[in-house]
Amino acid sequence: MQAVLSFDQAPPFAAPFRFFLTAPLFPLLAGLLLLIEGPPALASRWTPAMLALTHLIAVGFMLQAMLGAMIQILPVVAGANLPRPLLVARALHLLLVTGALALAAGFLGLFASAFPLAAVLLGTGVGGFALIAAFSLRGIPATSASIRSFRLALVGLCGLLVLGIMLAGGLSGLWRVPLIDLTRVHVNWALAGWGLALLSAVAYVVVPMFQITPAYPARFTRAFGPALLIAVLLASLAPLAADDVAELLQMPVIVLAAIFCGTTLWLQARSKRARPDATQKFWRLAMLAGLAAALLWAVARIVPPLAAWDGWPLLFGILVLVGGFMSVIIGMLYKIIPFLIWLHLQNRGKGRVIAPNMKAVLAESRMLRHLRLHLGACALLLAAVVWPAGLAHLAGLALMVASGYLFTNLLAAARLYRQHAARVDAVLAEAVHAVAKEGA
Amino acid sequence: MSSIREFMTDDHRRCDDVFAEVEQAVTAGEWSTARDTFARFAAAVLQHFATEESVLFPAFEQRTGMTMGPTQVMRSEHVQMRELIAAAERALAAQDADDYAGNAETLLIMMQQHNMKEENILYPMCDQHLADDPELLPQIEAGIAAGGK
């Protein structure tokens, strides 16, 4: 009840925005790493550079943007208010940024204590946030599928974190764990147990809302979250099983991901909006990349030479992380950020100063230019796996350009926010002044 | 018998559909159809607001004693949406497709997040607190119908 009474308490703009603004700097760093390291980075998924690159994107971009968005949407979607949102956001942001950098430094062997440091920073930040989020969701009735799915996603977040800490300790020699097997389990928890679970929770709300499509079928939203968690648990048993059984245990996660992507595309095809906007195009790209990844996984099961090639897990990872999660997150940022800027400026203007509308905050043409850059980066990264000698450096550069462009777009929006806010304050101060003068 | 949540949620979806029709007309460059359809959209939305503000919210406030709670937030969001509707109307009158698109997009997101709070939080609370008032839902239905969509 407490939460419901104050359900307008959207956090201050600075709470989520700090995450969104620094997130693109991490794929920028990942691109720089690939540009410097070149072809050897792409030799397999286990090279130090590739592991660093993967985590710069997964933790630095994906996790950072997702947690920032959660701070914003938990109060709005679920009526779950975080205590002291600005303080929580500042602390989590600091721990997450430094933790992601330490983690990349650990993989690159830059300094000896990097892994334990990353484990402490990310463990405190992400673990602390999971606790606070779970606490704020306590007692909130599950009136929508999204609220149930948020809870399941938090379980996934804790799972990936515990496994990640076990791996970090193993890598720094603090204890002995089966690194390869545990990594496979960690990836399942990170990408499906957390990533896809959260994405589905958000999708139930935003796909029908932004794109005016029918709702996800009730049967789907009821079953998908629990099914996904069971699938992740099954996949976690895979290292204990013989190879062919292990593949069977992995299959449900892949199938569920493909069903999610297919269902979302099917809904988007029924959008009543006149033409797809940048956000919808980023979503479609993401869902198609997800389907392509699932298909690749299936083909690798049928064609043994493909499964034996060190390149296929890289293709799979690029499709899921850059083509899938990055695309969908960028698409959402382009909707959430202009709206939040409008909303905060509108409130600040108190009806006397009109806020610039969403498309005046960030022009559609800039988003579409970024879409082309991002698509180019995805294509070059995939091609670089097949022909590293010729394309690895170029792919790194393309990822830098696309991420840098996203950063400049967000920076431009932030600058507009500051300028307009200053103008609003000046106009309102003048009005107060005029009233005071009249009174005198 | 349908609940307040079901009935009002259906009305939200009806408004969404008309909103999409306007967008189709603007994209096709059919300005006079767009203006007529937008007028229908605005009438439906404003009627929905009016019914909430004059029937549903007072009943909720009286029953729960919460006058500065969720209903107050909803009222202030109604004010913001009325401003956006007026801005979009001006853009249509000026046949400025870009200005319409920017205002309409902002209105859509504002409207959707508002609807979400009502559908997930406020309407379930209304159903819970006002279930024993058999007069209320017919009154709301009559109020919405007065908009004549």
Interface residues (C-beta under 8 A of the other chain):
Chain A: V4 L5 S6 F7 D8 V76 V77 A78 G79 P141 T143 S144 I147 V205 M209 F210 I212 K272 R273 A274 R275 D277 K335 F339 W342 L343 Q346 G351 I354 N357 M358 K359 A360 E364
Chain B: D16 D17 F19 A20 E23 Q24 V26 T27 A28 M66 G69 P70 V73 V79 Q80 E83 A87 D98 D99 A101 G102 N103 E105 T106 L108 I109 M110 Q112 Q113 M116 K117 N120 I121 P124 M125
